Amino acid sequence: MVNKDQVSGVAKQVKGSVKEAVGKATGNRSTEARGKVEKAAGKVQKTYGDAKEKIKDAL
């Protein structure tokens, strides 16, 4: 089963990857950096969702 944190986390990772790629393509370091930060935040949120799901399955 997938929870909202897992979905939101993956969505943030994708959005961050797109921002990072656009930043690289345009030479805009600020956009690239924001993309990396958003991608990292997405990974954290997905990991939190994964942990939540494991706890739920264990109970």
N, CA, C and O atoms as a GROMACS GRO file, in nm:
protein
  236
    1MET      N    1   0.085  -0.118   0.000
    1MET     CA    2   0.000   0.000   0.000
    1MET      C    3   0.089   0.125   0.000
    1MET      O    4   0.196   0.125   0.060
    2VAL      N    5   0.046   0.225  -0.065
    2VAL     CA    6   0.121   0.350  -0.077
    2VAL      C    7   0.047   0.459  -0.001
    2VAL      O    8  -0.075   0.472  -0.013
    3ASN      N    9   0.122   0.538   0.077
    3ASN     CA   10   0.058   0.647   0.150
    3ASN      C   11   0.092   0.782   0.085
    3ASN      O   12   0.174   0.789  -0.006
    4LYS      N   13   0.028   0.887   0.133
    4LYS     CA   14   0.042   1.018   0.069
    4LYS      C   15   0.183   1.074   0.081
    4LYS      O   16   0.227   1.149  -0.007
    5ASP      N   17   0.255   1.039   0.187
    5ASP     CA   18   0.392   1.088   0.201
    5ASP      C   19   0.484   1.026   0.095
    5ASP      O   20   0.574   1.092   0.044
    6GLN      N   21   0.460   0.900   0.063
    6GLN     CA   22   0.540   0.836  -0.040
    6GLN      C   23   0.513   0.901  -0.176
    6GLN      O   24   0.607   0.928  -0.252
    7VAL      N   25   0.388   0.925  -0.207
    7VAL     CA   26   0.351   0.986  -0.335
    7VAL      C   27   0.405   1.129  -0.344
    7VAL      O   28   0.464   1.168  -0.444
    8SER      N   29   0.384   1.206  -0.239
    8SER     CA   30   0.433   1.345  -0.238
    8SER      C   31   0.585   1.350  -0.248
    8SER      O   32   0.641   1.436  -0.315
    9GLY      N   33   0.650   1.257  -0.181
    9GLY     CA   34   0.796   1.252  -0.185
    9GLY      C   35   0.849   1.226  -0.325
    9GLY      O   36   0.944   1.291  -0.369
   10VAL      N   37   0.788   1.131  -0.393
   10VAL     CA   38   0.830   1.101  -0.531
   10VAL      C   39   0.802   1.219  -0.621
   10VAL      O   40   0.882   1.252  -0.708
   11ALA      N   41   0.687   1.284  -0.602
   11ALA     CA   42   0.652   1.400  -0.684
   11ALA      C   43   0.754   1.512  -0.664
   11ALA      O   44   0.794   1.577  -0.761
   12LYS      N   45   0.796   1.535  -0.539
   12LYS     CA   46   0.896   1.639  -0.512
   12LYS      C   47   1.030   1.603  -0.575
   12LYS      O   48   1.101   1.690  -0.626
   13GLN      N   49   1.064   1.475  -0.572
   13GLN     CA   50   1.190   1.432  -0.633
   13GLN      C   51   1.189   1.461  -0.783
   13GLN      O   52   1.287   1.510  -0.838
   14VAL      N   53   1.078   1.430  -0.847
   14VAL     CA   54   1.066   1.453  -0.992
   14VAL      C   55   1.072   1.603  -1.022
   14VAL      O   56   1.144   1.646  -1.111
   15LYS      N   57   0.995   1.680  -0.946
   15LYS     CA   58   0.994   1.825  -0.966
   15LYS      C   59   1.134   1.884  -0.944
   15LYS      O   60   1.178   1.971  -1.019
   16GLY      N   61   1.203   1.836  -0.842
   16GLY     CA   62   1.338   1.882  -0.814
   16GLY      C   63   1.434   1.846  -0.926
   16GLY      O   64   1.520   1.925  -0.963
   17SER      N   65   1.420   1.725  -0.980
   17SER     CA   66   1.506   1.682  -1.090
   17SER      C   67   1.486   1.769  -1.213
   17SER      O   68   1.582   1.803  -1.282
   18VAL      N   69   1.360   1.805  -1.239
   18VAL     CA   70   1.330   1.891  -1.354
   18VAL      C   71   1.392   2.028  -1.334
   18VAL      O   72   1.455   2.083  -1.425
   19LYS      N   73   1.375   2.084  -1.214
   19LYS     CA   74   1.433   2.216  -1.184
   19LYS      C   75   1.585   2.212  -1.197
   19LYS      O   76   1.646   2.303  -1.253
   20GLU      N   77   1.643   2.106  -1.146
   20GLU     CA   78   1.789   2.092  -1.152
   20GLU      C   79   1.835   2.087  -1.298
   20GLU      O   80   1.933   2.152  -1.334
   21ALA      N   81   1.766   2.010  -1.381
   21ALA     CA   82   1.802   1.998  -1.522
   21ALA      C   83   1.786   2.131  -1.596
   21ALA      O   84   1.870   2.168  -1.677
   22VAL      N   85   1.677   2.202  -1.566
   22VAL     CA   86   1.655   2.333  -1.629
   22VAL      C   87   1.765   2.429  -1.587
   22VAL      O   88   1.817   2.505  -1.669
   23GLY      N   89   1.800   2.426  -1.460
   23GLY     CA   90   1.907   2.512  -1.410
   23GLY      C   91   2.040   2.483  -1.478
   23GLY      O   92   2.114   2.575  -1.514
   24LYS      N   93   2.071   2.354  -1.495
   24LYS     CA   94   2.194   2.317  -1.564
   24LYS      C   95   2.191   2.361  -1.709
   24LYS      O   96   2.290   2.415  -1.761
   25ALA      N   97   2.078   2.339  -1.776
   25ALA     CA   98   2.066   2.372  -1.918
   25ALA      C   99   2.076   2.521  -1.943
   25ALA      O  100   2.131   2.564  -2.045
   26THR      N  101   2.023   2.600  -1.852
   26THR     CA  102   2.023   2.746  -1.872
   26THR      C  103   2.142   2.814  -1.805
   26THR      O  104   2.163   2.935  -1.822
   27GLY      N  105   2.220   2.738  -1.728
   27GLY     CA  106   2.333   2.796  -1.657
   27GLY      C  107   2.292   2.875  -1.534
   27GLY      O  108   2.370   2.955  -1.482
   28ASN      N  109   2.167   2.853  -1.489
   28ASN     CA  110   2.115   2.924  -1.372
   28ASN      C  111   2.145   2.840  -1.248
   28ASN      O  112   2.074   2.744  -1.218
   29ARG      N  113   2.249   2.877  -1.176
   29ARG     CA  114   2.291   2.799  -1.059
   29ARG      C  115   2.189   2.803  -0.947
   29ARG      O  116   2.177   2.707  -0.870
   30SER      N  117   2.117   2.912  -0.936
   30SER     CA  118   2.016   2.924  -0.831
   30SER      C  119   1.903   2.823  -0.852
   30SER      O  120   1.862   2.755  -0.758
   31THR      N  121   1.855   2.812  -0.974
   31THR     CA  122   1.749   2.716  -1.005
   31THR      C  123   1.800   2.574  -0.987
   31THR      O  124   1.729   2.488  -0.935
   32GLU      N  125   1.922   2.550  -1.029
   32GLU     CA  126   1.982   2.418  -1.012
   32GLU      C  127   1.991   2.380  -0.864
   32GLU      O  128   1.959   2.268  -0.826
   33ALA      N  129   2.035   2.475  -0.782
   33ALA     CA  130   2.047   2.450  -0.638
   33ALA      C  131   1.910   2.425  -0.575
   33ALA      O  132   1.894   2.335  -0.492
   34ARG      N  133   1.811   2.506  -0.614
   34ARG     CA  134   1.675   2.485  -0.561
   34ARG      C  135   1.622   2.347  -0.599
   34ARG      O  136   1.554   2.281  -0.520
   35GLY      N  137   1.654   2.304  -0.720
   35GLY     CA  138   1.613   2.171  -0.764
   35GLY      C  139   1.676   2.061  -0.680
   35GLY      O  140   1.609   1.964  -0.643
   36LYS      N  141   1.804   2.076  -0.649
   36LYS     CA  142   1.873   1.977  -0.566
   36LYS      C  143   1.812   1.971  -0.426
   36LYS      O  144   1.794   1.863  -0.370
   37VAL      N  145   1.780   2.088  -0.372
   37VAL     CA  146   1.718   2.093  -0.238
   37VAL      C  147   1.581   2.027  -0.240
   37VAL      O  148   1.548   1.950  -0.150
   38GLU      N  149   1.502   2.058  -0.342
   38GLU     CA  150   1.368   2.000  -0.351
   38GLU      C  151   1.375   1.848  -0.370
   38GLU      O  152   1.294   1.774  -0.314
   39LYS      N  153   1.472   1.803  -0.448
   39LYS     CA  154   1.489   1.659  -0.469
   39LYS      C  155   1.526   1.591  -0.338
   39LYS      O  156   1.474   1.483  -0.307
   40ALA      N  157   1.614   1.652  -0.260
   40ALA     CA  158   1.654   1.596  -0.130
   40ALA      C  159   1.534   1.594  -0.034
   40ALA      O  160   1.516   1.496   0.039
   41ALA      N  161   1.454   1.699  -0.034
   41ALA     CA  162   1.335   1.704   0.052
   41ALA      C  163   1.237   1.593   0.012
   41ALA      O  164   1.174   1.532   0.099
   42GLY      N  165   1.227   1.567  -0.115
   42GLY     CA  166   1.140   1.459  -0.161
   42GLY      C  167   1.188   1.323  -0.115
   42GLY      O  168   1.107   1.238  -0.078
   43LYS      N  169   1.319   1.303  -0.116
   43LYS     CA  170   1.374   1.176  -0.069
   43LYS      C  171   1.345   1.156   0.079
   43LYS      O  172   1.310   1.046   0.123
   44VAL      N  173   1.359   1.264   0.156
   44VAL     CA  174   1.331   1.256   0.300
   44VAL      C  175   1.184   1.223   0.324
   44VAL      O  176   1.152   1.137   0.406
   45GLN      N  177   1.095   1.290   0.250
   45GLN     CA  178   0.952   1.266   0.269
   45GLN      C  179   0.914   1.124   0.228
   45GLN      O  180   0.833   1.061   0.295
   46LYS      N  181   0.972   1.074   0.121
   46LYS     CA  182   0.943   0.936   0.078
   46LYS      C  183   0.994   0.836   0.181
   46LYS      O  184   0.926   0.738   0.211
   47THR      N  185   1.112   0.861   0.234
   47THR     CA  186   1.167   0.773   0.336
   47THR      C  187   1.078   0.771   0.460
   47THR      O  188   1.055   0.666   0.520
   48TYR      N  189   1.029   0.888   0.497
   48TYR     CA  190   0.934   0.897   0.609
   48TYR      C  191   0.808   0.815   0.579
   48TYR      O  192   0.760   0.741   0.664
   49GLY      N  193   0.756   0.829   0.459
   49GLY     CA  194   0.637   0.753   0.418
   49GLY      C  195   0.663   0.603   0.419
   49GLY      O  196   0.578   0.524   0.460
   50ASP      N  197   0.783   0.563   0.372
   50ASP     CA  198   0.820   0.420   0.374
   50ASP      C  199   0.823   0.367   0.517
   50ASP      O  200   0.773   0.258   0.544
   51ALA      N  201   0.882   0.445   0.607
   51ALA     CA  202   0.891   0.403   0.747
   51ALA      C  203   0.752   0.392   0.809
   51ALA      O  204   0.722   0.298   0.883
   52LYS      N  205   0.667   0.490   0.778
   52LYS     CA  206   0.530   0.489   0.828
   52LYS      C  207   0.457   0.363   0.782
   52LYS      O  208   0.383   0.301   0.858
   53GLU      N  209   0.478   0.327   0.657
   53GLU     CA  210   0.413   0.210   0.599
   53GLU      C  211   0.463   0.080   0.664
   53GLU      O  212   0.385  -0.011   0.690
   54LYS      N  213   0.594   0.073   0.690
   54LYS     CA  214   0.650  -0.046   0.754
   54LYS      C  215   0.593  -0.063   0.894
   54LYS      O  216   0.562  -0.175   0.935
   55ILE      N  217   0.581   0.047   0.968
   55ILE     CA  218   0.525   0.041   1.103
   55ILE      C  219   0.380  -0.004   1.096
   55ILE      O  220   0.336  -0.086   1.176
   56LYS      N  221   0.306   0.051   1.002
   56LYS     CA  222   0.165   0.016   0.986
   56LYS      C  223   0.149  -0.132   0.953
   56LYS      O  224   0.060  -0.199   1.005
   57ASP      N  225   0.237  -0.184   0.866
   57ASP     CA  226   0.230  -0.325   0.828
   57ASP      C  227   0.269  -0.416   0.944
   57ASP      O  228   0.218  -0.528   0.955
   58ALA      N  229   0.358  -0.368   1.031
   58ALA     CA  230   0.402  -0.450   1.143
   58ALA      C  231   0.294  -0.464   1.250
   58ALA      O  232   0.293  -0.560   1.327
   59LEU      N  233   0.202  -0.367   1.254
   59LEU     CA  234   0.098  -0.373   1.358
   59LEU      C  235  -0.019  -0.453   1.318
   59LEU      O  236  -0.114  -0.466   1.396
   0.00000   0.00000   0.00000
